[in-house]
Amino acid sequence: MKLFTILACSSILLFTAGCAQQTQQKPEISSDNMNPLCNVDNGMAGGWNTSIVTPDVEQATNYVLGMMNTSAKLEKILAVKTQVVAGTNYAIDFKLDDGQVWNTRVFRNLNGKFTMTQPAQQGSMNQNCQS
C-alpha cells in the first residue's frame, strides 16, 4: 500500500510539472527569412558569407555579362556573397555604366568552369531583406 501511495503521488507530481511547462511558439517564417542571402555570416557550415571582390568574382561577372543582351559595360561590382560547396557559389550585385544595378548567381566547379545558376536580374540580391 505504501509503494502504491508513493507511485501515485510521484505520477501526479510529474504530470502536474509536465503540464505547467510553457510551450514555446515557433517564430513566424516570412519570405525575408527564407532567402538565404538575407541571413549571411551566421557561421553555419555551407552557409552564405559576405566576401570581397577577387579575380574569380571578376571572371564570374564577366561570364554573366557575356551572356546578357546589353551593350552596357560593367561599372563596378557592388557586393559579393560566397557559399563553398563542391565548388563555390557566388551571389553578385553589380552596376552597369548605364546606372542599372543587377544581381546574379554563378557556380564555379572545382575545375574552374562557371555556370550561371540564376540569370541576371535587375535590382540588388538584398532588396527584399529586412534591415
MODELLER restraints for C-alpha pairs under 7 A, 6 or more apart:
rsr = mdl.restraints
at = mdl.atoms
rsr.add(forms.Gaussian(group=physical.xy_distance, feature=features.Distance(at['CA:32:A'], at['CA:38:A']), mean=6.75, stdev=0.5))
rsr.add(forms.Gaussian(group=physical.xy_distance, feature=features.Distance(at['CA:32:A'], at['CA:128:A']), mean=6.44, stdev=0.5))
rsr.add(forms.Gaussian(group=physical.xy_distance, feature=features.Distance(at['CA:32:A'], at['CA:129:A']), mean=5.27, stdev=0.5))
rsr.add(forms.Gaussian(group=physical.xy_distance, feature=features.Distance(at['CA:32:A'], at['CA:130:A']), mean=6.53, stdev=0.5))
rsr.add(forms.Gaussian(group=physical.xy_distance, feature=features.Distance(at['CA:37:A'], at['CA:48:A']), mean=6.58, stdev=0.5))
rsr.add(forms.Gaussian(group=physical.xy_distance, feature=features.Distance(at['CA:37:A'], at['CA:126:A']), mean=6.98, stdev=0.5))
rsr.add(forms.Gaussian(group=physical.xy_distance, feature=features.Distance(at['CA:38:A'], at['CA:126:A']), mean=6.41, stdev=0.5))
rsr.add(forms.Gaussian(group=physical.xy_distance, feature=features.Distance(at['CA:38:A'], at['CA:129:A']), mean=5.41, stdev=0.5))
rsr.add(forms.Gaussian(group=physical.xy_distance, feature=features.Distance(at['CA:40:A'], at['CA:47:A']), mean=7.00, stdev=0.5))
rsr.add(forms.Gaussian(group=physical.xy_distance, feature=features.Distance(at['CA:40:A'], at['CA:48:A']), mean=5.11, stdev=0.5))
rsr.add(forms.Gaussian(group=physical.xy_distance, feature=features.Distance(at['CA:40:A'], at['CA:49:A']), mean=5.16, stdev=0.5))
rsr.add(forms.Gaussian(group=physical.xy_distance, feature=features.Distance(at['CA:40:A'], at['CA:50:A']), mean=6.70, stdev=0.5))
rsr.add(forms.Gaussian(group=physical.xy_distance, feature=features.Distance(at['CA:41:A'], at['CA:48:A']), mean=6.50, stdev=0.5))
rsr.add(forms.Gaussian(group=physical.xy_distance, feature=features.Distance(at['CA:41:A'], at['CA:49:A']), mean=4.76, stdev=0.5))
rsr.add(forms.Gaussian(group=physical.xy_distance, feature=features.Distance(at['CA:41:A'], at['CA:50:A']), mean=6.50, stdev=0.5))
rsr.add(forms.Gaussian(group=physical.xy_distance, feature=features.Distance(at['CA:46:A'], at['CA:83:A']), mean=6.17, stdev=0.5))
rsr.add(forms.Gaussian(group=physical.xy_distance, feature=features.Distance(at['CA:46:A'], at['CA:84:A']), mean=5.91, stdev=0.5))
rsr.add(forms.Gaussian(group=physical.xy_distance, feature=features.Distance(at['CA:46:A'], at['CA:85:A']), mean=6.37, stdev=0.5))
rsr.add(forms.Gaussian(group=physical.xy_distance, feature=features.Distance(at['CA:47:A'], at['CA:83:A']), mean=5.83, stdev=0.5))
rsr.add(forms.Gaussian(group=physical.xy_distance, feature=features.Distance(at['CA:48:A'], at['CA:81:A']), mean=6.21, stdev=0.5))
rsr.add(forms.Gaussian(group=physical.xy_distance, feature=features.Distance(at['CA:48:A'], at['CA:82:A']), mean=5.47, stdev=0.5))
rsr.add(forms.Gaussian(group=physical.xy_distance, feature=features.Distance(at['CA:48:A'], at['CA:83:A']), mean=4.67, stdev=0.5))
rsr.add(forms.Gaussian(group=physical.xy_distance, feature=features.Distance(at['CA:49:A'], at['CA:81:A']), mean=5.32, stdev=0.5))
rsr.add(forms.Gaussian(group=physical.xy_distance, feature=features.Distance(at['CA:49:A'], at['CA:82:A']), mean=5.36, stdev=0.5))
rsr.add(forms.Gaussian(group=physical.xy_distance, feature=features.Distance(at['CA:49:A'], at['CA:83:A']), mean=6.42, stdev=0.5))
rsr.add(forms.Gaussian(group=physical.xy_distance, feature=features.Distance(at['CA:50:A'], at['CA:80:A']), mean=6.16, stdev=0.5))
rsr.add(forms.Gaussian(group=physical.xy_distance, feature=features.Distance(at['CA:50:A'], at['CA:81:A']), mean=4.45, stdev=0.5))
rsr.add(forms.Gaussian(group=physical.xy_distance, feature=features.Distance(at['CA:50:A'], at['CA:82:A']), mean=6.48, stdev=0.5))
rsr.add(forms.Gaussian(group=physical.xy_distance, feature=features.Distance(at['CA:51:A'], at['CA:80:A']), mean=5.31, stdev=0.5))
rsr.add(forms.Gaussian(group=physical.xy_distance, feature=features.Distance(at['CA:51:A'], at['CA:81:A']), mean=5.16, stdev=0.5))
rsr.add(forms.Gaussian(group=physical.xy_distance, feature=features.Distance(at['CA:51:A'], at['CA:82:A']), mean=6.21, stdev=0.5))
rsr.add(forms.Gaussian(group=physical.xy_distance, feature=features.Distance(at['CA:52:A'], at['CA:80:A']), mean=6.16, stdev=0.5))
rsr.add(forms.Gaussian(group=physical.xy_distance, feature=features.Distance(at['CA:53:A'], at['CA:80:A']), mean=6.70, stdev=0.5))
rsr.add(forms.Gaussian(group=physical.xy_distance, feature=features.Distance(at['CA:60:A'], at['CA:106:A']), mean=6.50, stdev=0.5))
rsr.add(forms.Gaussian(group=physical.xy_distance, feature=features.Distance(at['CA:60:A'], at['CA:114:A']), mean=6.61, stdev=0.5))
rsr.add(forms.Gaussian(group=physical.xy_distance, feature=features.Distance(at['CA:64:A'], at['CA:116:A']), mean=6.93, stdev=0.5))
rsr.add(forms.Gaussian(group=physical.xy_distance, feature=features.Distance(at['CA:72:A'], at['CA:96:A']), mean=6.03, stdev=0.5))
rsr.add(forms.Gaussian(group=physical.xy_distance, feature=features.Distance(at['CA:72:A'], at['CA:97:A']), mean=5.92, stdev=0.5))
rsr.add(forms.Gaussian(group=physical.xy_distance, feature=features.Distance(at['CA:72:A'], at['CA:98:A']), mean=6.19, stdev=0.5))
rsr.add(forms.Gaussian(group=physical.xy_distance, feature=features.Distance(at['CA:73:A'], at['CA:96:A']), mean=5.50, stdev=0.5))
rsr.add(forms.Gaussian(group=physical.xy_distance, feature=features.Distance(at['CA:73:A'], at['CA:97:A']), mean=5.49, stdev=0.5))
rsr.add(forms.Gaussian(group=physical.xy_distance, feature=features.Distance(at['CA:74:A'], at['CA:95:A']), mean=6.29, stdev=0.5))
rsr.add(forms.Gaussian(group=physical.xy_distance, feature=features.Distance(at['CA:74:A'], at['CA:96:A']), mean=4.52, stdev=0.5))
rsr.add(forms.Gaussian(group=physical.xy_distance, feature=features.Distance(at['CA:74:A'], at['CA:97:A']), mean=5.96, stdev=0.5))
rsr.add(forms.Gaussian(group=physical.xy_distance, feature=features.Distance(at['CA:75:A'], at['CA:95:A']), mean=5.56, stdev=0.5))
rsr.add(forms.Gaussian(group=physical.xy_distance, feature=features.Distance(at['CA:75:A'], at['CA:96:A']), mean=4.84, stdev=0.5))
rsr.add(forms.Gaussian(group=physical.xy_distance, feature=features.Distance(at['CA:75:A'], at['CA:97:A']), mean=4.91, stdev=0.5))
rsr.add(forms.Gaussian(group=physical.xy_distance, feature=features.Distance(at['CA:76:A'], at['CA:94:A']), mean=5.82, stdev=0.5))
rsr.add(forms.Gaussian(group=physical.xy_distance, feature=features.Distance(at['CA:76:A'], at['CA:95:A']), mean=5.30, stdev=0.5))
rsr.add(forms.Gaussian(group=physical.xy_distance, feature=features.Distance(at['CA:76:A'], at['CA:96:A']), mean=6.93, stdev=0.5))
rsr.add(forms.Gaussian(group=physical.xy_distance, feature=features.Distance(at['CA:77:A'], at['CA:93:A']), mean=6.14, stdev=0.5))
rsr.add(forms.Gaussian(group=physical.xy_distance, feature=features.Distance(at['CA:77:A'], at['CA:94:A']), mean=4.26, stdev=0.5))
rsr.add(forms.Gaussian(group=physical.xy_distance, feature=features.Distance(at['CA:77:A'], at['CA:95:A']), mean=6.28, stdev=0.5))
rsr.add(forms.Gaussian(group=physical.xy_distance, feature=features.Distance(at['CA:78:A'], at['CA:93:A']), mean=5.26, stdev=0.5))
rsr.add(forms.Gaussian(group=physical.xy_distance, feature=features.Distance(at['CA:78:A'], at['CA:94:A']), mean=5.06, stdev=0.5))
rsr.add(forms.Gaussian(group=physical.xy_distance, feature=features.Distance(at['CA:78:A'], at['CA:95:A']), mean=6.76, stdev=0.5))
rsr.add(forms.Gaussian(group=physical.xy_distance, feature=features.Distance(at['CA:79:A'], at['CA:92:A']), mean=5.81, stdev=0.5))
rsr.add(forms.Gaussian(group=physical.xy_distance, feature=features.Distance(at['CA:79:A'], at['CA:93:A']), mean=5.03, stdev=0.5))
rsr.add(forms.Gaussian(group=physical.xy_distance, feature=features.Distance(at['CA:80:A'], at['CA:90:A']), mean=6.81, stdev=0.5))
rsr.add(forms.Gaussian(group=physical.xy_distance, feature=features.Distance(at['CA:80:A'], at['CA:91:A']), mean=5.72, stdev=0.5))
rsr.add(forms.Gaussian(group=physical.xy_distance, feature=features.Distance(at['CA:80:A'], at['CA:92:A']), mean=4.73, stdev=0.5))
rsr.add(forms.Gaussian(group=physical.xy_distance, feature=features.Distance(at['CA:80:A'], at['CA:93:A']), mean=6.52, stdev=0.5))
rsr.add(forms.Gaussian(group=physical.xy_distance, feature=features.Distance(at['CA:81:A'], at['CA:90:A']), mean=5.82, stdev=0.5))
rsr.add(forms.Gaussian(group=physical.xy_distance, feature=features.Distance(at['CA:81:A'], at['CA:91:A']), mean=5.06, stdev=0.5))
rsr.add(forms.Gaussian(group=physical.xy_distance, feature=features.Distance(at['CA:81:A'], at['CA:92:A']), mean=6.61, stdev=0.5))
rsr.add(forms.Gaussian(group=physical.xy_distance, feature=features.Distance(at['CA:82:A'], at['CA:88:A']), mean=6.66, stdev=0.5))
rsr.add(forms.Gaussian(group=physical.xy_distance, feature=features.Distance(at['CA:82:A'], at['CA:89:A']), mean=5.54, stdev=0.5))
rsr.add(forms.Gaussian(group=physical.xy_distance, feature=features.Distance(at['CA:82:A'], at['CA:90:A']), mean=4.73, stdev=0.5))
rsr.add(forms.Gaussian(group=physical.xy_distance, feature=features.Distance(at['CA:82:A'], at['CA:91:A']), mean=6.32, stdev=0.5))
rsr.add(forms.Gaussian(group=physical.xy_distance, feature=features.Distance(at['CA:83:A'], at['CA:89:A']), mean=4.99, stdev=0.5))
rsr.add(forms.Gaussian(group=physical.xy_distance, feature=features.Distance(at['CA:83:A'], at['CA:90:A']), mean=6.67, stdev=0.5))
rsr.add(forms.Gaussian(group=physical.xy_distance, feature=features.Distance(at['CA:86:A'], at['CA:109:A']), mean=6.79, stdev=0.5))
rsr.add(forms.Gaussian(group=physical.xy_distance, feature=features.Distance(at['CA:86:A'], at['CA:110:A']), mean=6.81, stdev=0.5))
rsr.add(forms.Gaussian(group=physical.xy_distance, feature=features.Distance(at['CA:87:A'], at['CA:108:A']), mean=5.65, stdev=0.5))
rsr.add(forms.Gaussian(group=physical.xy_distance, feature=features.Distance(at['CA:87:A'], at['CA:109:A']), mean=4.40, stdev=0.5))
rsr.add(forms.Gaussian(group=physical.xy_distance, feature=features.Distance(at['CA:87:A'], at['CA:110:A']), mean=4.93, stdev=0.5))
rsr.add(forms.Gaussian(group=physical.xy_distance, feature=features.Distance(at['CA:88:A'], at['CA:107:A']), mean=5.73, stdev=0.5))
rsr.add(forms.Gaussian(group=physical.xy_distance, feature=features.Distance(at['CA:88:A'], at['CA:108:A']), mean=5.24, stdev=0.5))
rsr.add(forms.Gaussian(group=physical.xy_distance, feature=features.Distance(at['CA:88:A'], at['CA:109:A']), mean=6.54, stdev=0.5))
rsr.add(forms.Gaussian(group=physical.xy_distance, feature=features.Distance(at['CA:89:A'], at['CA:105:A']), mean=6.89, stdev=0.5))
rsr.add(forms.Gaussian(group=physical.xy_distance, feature=features.Distance(at['CA:89:A'], at['CA:106:A']), mean=5.74, stdev=0.5))
rsr.add(forms.Gaussian(group=physical.xy_distance, feature=features.Distance(at['CA:89:A'], at['CA:107:A']), mean=4.43, stdev=0.5))
rsr.add(forms.Gaussian(group=physical.xy_distance, feature=features.Distance(at['CA:89:A'], at['CA:108:A']), mean=6.39, stdev=0.5))
rsr.add(forms.Gaussian(group=physical.xy_distance, feature=features.Distance(at['CA:90:A'], at['CA:105:A']), mean=5.44, stdev=0.5))
rsr.add(forms.Gaussian(group=physical.xy_distance, feature=features.Distance(at['CA:90:A'], at['CA:106:A']), mean=5.14, stdev=0.5))
rsr.add(forms.Gaussian(group=physical.xy_distance, feature=features.Distance(at['CA:90:A'], at['CA:107:A']), mean=6.22, stdev=0.5))
rsr.add(forms.Gaussian(group=physical.xy_distance, feature=features.Distance(at['CA:91:A'], at['CA:104:A']), mean=5.83, stdev=0.5))
rsr.add(forms.Gaussian(group=physical.xy_distance, feature=features.Distance(at['CA:91:A'], at['CA:105:A']), mean=4.45, stdev=0.5))
rsr.add(forms.Gaussian(group=physical.xy_distance, feature=features.Distance(at['CA:91:A'], at['CA:106:A']), mean=6.64, stdev=0.5))
rsr.add(forms.Gaussian(group=physical.xy_distance, feature=features.Distance(at['CA:92:A'], at['CA:103:A']), mean=5.43, stdev=0.5))
rsr.add(forms.Gaussian(group=physical.xy_distance, feature=features.Distance(at['CA:92:A'], at['CA:104:A']), mean=5.47, stdev=0.5))
rsr.add(forms.Gaussian(group=physical.xy_distance, feature=features.Distance(at['CA:92:A'], at['CA:105:A']), mean=6.27, stdev=0.5))
rsr.add(forms.Gaussian(group=physical.xy_distance, feature=features.Distance(at['CA:93:A'], at['CA:101:A']), mean=6.97, stdev=0.5))
rsr.add(forms.Gaussian(group=physical.xy_distance, feature=features.Distance(at['CA:93:A'], at['CA:102:A']), mean=5.72, stdev=0.5))
rsr.add(forms.Gaussian(group=physical.xy_distance, feature=features.Distance(at['CA:93:A'], at['CA:103:A']), mean=4.35, stdev=0.5))
rsr.add(forms.Gaussian(group=physical.xy_distance, feature=features.Distance(at['CA:93:A'], at['CA:104:A']), mean=6.81, stdev=0.5))
rsr.add(forms.Gaussian(group=physical.xy_distance, feature=features.Distance(at['CA:93:A'], at['CA:124:A']), mean=5.83, stdev=0.5))
rsr.add(forms.Gaussian(group=physical.xy_distance, feature=features.Distance(at['CA:93:A'], at['CA:125:A']), mean=6.48, stdev=0.5))
rsr.add(forms.Gaussian(group=physical.xy_distance, feature=features.Distance(at['CA:94:A'], at['CA:101:A']), mean=5.70, stdev=0.5))
rsr.add(forms.Gaussian(group=physical.xy_distance, feature=features.Distance(at['CA:94:A'], at['CA:102:A']), mean=5.41, stdev=0.5))
rsr.add(forms.Gaussian(group=physical.xy_distance, feature=features.Distance(at['CA:94:A'], at['CA:103:A']), mean=6.22, stdev=0.5))
rsr.add(forms.Gaussian(group=physical.xy_distance, feature=features.Distance(at['CA:95:A'], at['CA:101:A']), mean=4.41, stdev=0.5))
rsr.add(forms.Gaussian(group=physical.xy_distance, feature=features.Distance(at['CA:95:A'], at['CA:102:A']), mean=6.25, stdev=0.5))
rsr.add(forms.Gaussian(group=physical.xy_distance, feature=features.Distance(at['CA:101:A'], at['CA:122:A']), mean=5.87, stdev=0.5))
rsr.add(forms.Gaussian(group=physical.xy_distance, feature=features.Distance(at['CA:101:A'], at['CA:123:A']), mean=5.28, stdev=0.5))
rsr.add(forms.Gaussian(group=physical.xy_distance, feature=features.Distance(at['CA:101:A'], at['CA:124:A']), mean=6.52, stdev=0.5))
rsr.add(forms.Gaussian(group=physical.xy_distance, feature=features.Distance(at['CA:102:A'], at['CA:120:A']), mean=6.26, stdev=0.5))
rsr.add(forms.Gaussian(group=physical.xy_distance, feature=features.Distance(at['CA:102:A'], at['CA:121:A']), mean=5.39, stdev=0.5))
rsr.add(forms.Gaussian(group=physical.xy_distance, feature=features.Distance(at['CA:102:A'], at['CA:122:A']), mean=4.24, stdev=0.5))
rsr.add(forms.Gaussian(group=physical.xy_distance, feature=features.Distance(at['CA:102:A'], at['CA:123:A']), mean=4.98, stdev=0.5))
rsr.add(forms.Gaussian(group=physical.xy_distance, feature=features.Distance(at['CA:102:A'], at['CA:124:A']), mean=6.10, stdev=0.5))
rsr.add(forms.Gaussian(group=physical.xy_distance, feature=features.Distance(at['CA:103:A'], at['CA:120:A']), mean=5.43, stdev=0.5))
rsr.add(forms.Gaussian(group=physical.xy_distance, feature=features.Distance(at['CA:103:A'], at['CA:121:A']), mean=5.54, stdev=0.5))
rsr.add(forms.Gaussian(group=physical.xy_distance, feature=features.Distance(at['CA:103:A'], at['CA:122:A']), mean=6.33, stdev=0.5))
rsr.add(forms.Gaussian(group=physical.xy_distance, feature=features.Distance(at['CA:103:A'], at['CA:123:A']), mean=6.28, stdev=0.5))
rsr.add(forms.Gaussian(group=physical.xy_distance, feature=features.Distance(at['CA:103:A'], at['CA:124:A']), mean=5.62, stdev=0.5))
rsr.add(forms.Gaussian(group=physical.xy_distance, feature=features.Distance(at['CA:103:A'], at['CA:125:A']), mean=5.66, stdev=0.5))
rsr.add(forms.Gaussian(group=physical.xy_distance, feature=features.Distance(at['CA:104:A'], at['CA:118:A']), mean=5.56, stdev=0.5))
rsr.add(forms.Gaussian(group=physical.xy_distance, feature=features.Distance(at['CA:104:A'], at['CA:119:A']), mean=5.78, stdev=0.5))
rsr.add(forms.Gaussian(group=physical.xy_distance, feature=features.Distance(at['CA:104:A'], at['CA:120:A']), mean=4.45, stdev=0.5))
rsr.add(forms.Gaussian(group=physical.xy_distance, feature=features.Distance(at['CA:104:A'], at['CA:121:A']), mean=6.52, stdev=0.5))
rsr.add(forms.Gaussian(group=physical.xy_distance, feature=features.Distance(at['CA:105:A'], at['CA:116:A']), mean=6.07, stdev=0.5))
rsr.add(forms.Gaussian(group=physical.xy_distance, feature=features.Distance(at['CA:105:A'], at['CA:117:A']), mean=5.50, stdev=0.5))
rsr.add(forms.Gaussian(group=physical.xy_distance, feature=features.Distance(at['CA:105:A'], at['CA:118:A']), mean=4.90, stdev=0.5))
rsr.add(forms.Gaussian(group=physical.xy_distance, feature=features.Distance(at['CA:106:A'], at['CA:114:A']), mean=6.56, stdev=0.5))
rsr.add(forms.Gaussian(group=physical.xy_distance, feature=features.Distance(at['CA:106:A'], at['CA:115:A']), mean=5.61, stdev=0.5))
rsr.add(forms.Gaussian(group=physical.xy_distance, feature=features.Distance(at['CA:106:A'], at['CA:116:A']), mean=4.36, stdev=0.5))
rsr.add(forms.Gaussian(group=physical.xy_distance, feature=features.Distance(at['CA:106:A'], at['CA:117:A']), mean=5.33, stdev=0.5))
rsr.add(forms.Gaussian(group=physical.xy_distance, feature=features.Distance(at['CA:106:A'], at['CA:118:A']), mean=6.89, stdev=0.5))
rsr.add(forms.Gaussian(group=physical.xy_distance, feature=features.Distance(at['CA:107:A'], at['CA:114:A']), mean=5.59, stdev=0.5))
rsr.add(forms.Gaussian(group=physical.xy_distance, feature=features.Distance(at['CA:107:A'], at['CA:115:A']), mean=5.16, stdev=0.5))
rsr.add(forms.Gaussian(group=physical.xy_distance, feature=features.Distance(at['CA:107:A'], at['CA:116:A']), mean=6.26, stdev=0.5))
rsr.add(forms.Gaussian(group=physical.xy_distance, feature=features.Distance(at['CA:107:A'], at['CA:117:A']), mean=6.43, stdev=0.5))
rsr.add(forms.Gaussian(group=physical.xy_distance, feature=features.Distance(at['CA:108:A'], at['CA:114:A']), mean=4.50, stdev=0.5))
rsr.add(forms.Gaussian(group=physical.xy_distance, feature=features.Distance(at['CA:108:A'], at['CA:115:A']), mean=6.49, stdev=0.5))
